[in-house]
Amino acid sequence: MFVLELTYIAPVERVEAALAEHIAWLDAHYASGVFIASGRKVPRDGGIIIAIGDDRSKIEEIVESDPFSVAGVCEYSVTEFVATKTAPPLEHYRQELPS
């Protein structure tokens, strides 16, 4: 599982200009099952995406394809973690620690 943290590096007007494409990109990755949650940070200086996957390089490719990345309006931090405990509705995403 991955936490993708976006930090805006451009004025919000440039972020807004790329927002419709970013939302379409999010929708595509929700449809494929890679994204399970996302939203703006408070204060609005970026966002967070929770992603499912076992291939960090694939997640990094997805991040690079974000219209926000392409437009140069944000930078990403990618944090991988093992979700060994979840709320019951997220039980499907629980993972075992590697041996």
C-alpha positions, 0 to 999 in steps of 0.5 A: 500500500502507498501514501502519495502526498502531493505538494503544490509548487505553483500558484493555485490558479495553475493548479485549478487550470489542470484540475479537470484533467487531474480528476479524470486521471483520479477517476481512471485509477479508481476504476482500475482499483489502484486508488482507494481514497484521496482528497485535499490537504488542509490547508490546501497546499496539496493532497493525499492519495491512498494507493494499492499495489505491490510494485513501487515502480508502477506506482511511480509511473502512475504519479508521473502521469498525473496531469498535475505532475505533467503541468509542473504544479506539484511534487510527490512524496511516495511512502510505501507501508504494510497495512497489517491492521485496518478497519473492518470495511478495509479488511480486504486490504490487510497485508501480512508482514514479509517473512 
